[in-house]
């Protein structure tokens, strides 16, 4: 599902989420692949419920589900939950910026 590419001074990981390819930069490629697989699985689970076919809506519903899971974990360790949320928000911002630039 993902492959690692090395550029000059940066590490890139190519992942596929809900039949879309994303090229993400990061230092922990296995972790990024794990996150991508989790998001892909959650989006597919949401889509399987048959309520919507719009990928943006599927992504938002999947994000809400993941945020709910994170809040349950976060109540046990709020600092870890917050750090993960910040990390995920950064990855999401990067993907959305790329999509805005490419118009996809």
C-alpha angles and dihedrals in degrees: 000000000000137000131194122234125186121212131176105300095341137084118220129193122196113211135172120223121179092342093309124112119226128186108210130182121221145125099240105060096173091053092048090050090050092051092047091051090050093050091046091051092048092049091050091049091052092047091049089062085069098223097123140008096194106110093212091055090045089052093050093048090047090049091052091051092049091046089053091051090047092051090054091051091040092059088063093047111009096182094054091046092050093048091051092047090052091049093049091046089054092051091047092049090051093051093046091049090051091050092049090051094048096037094231 
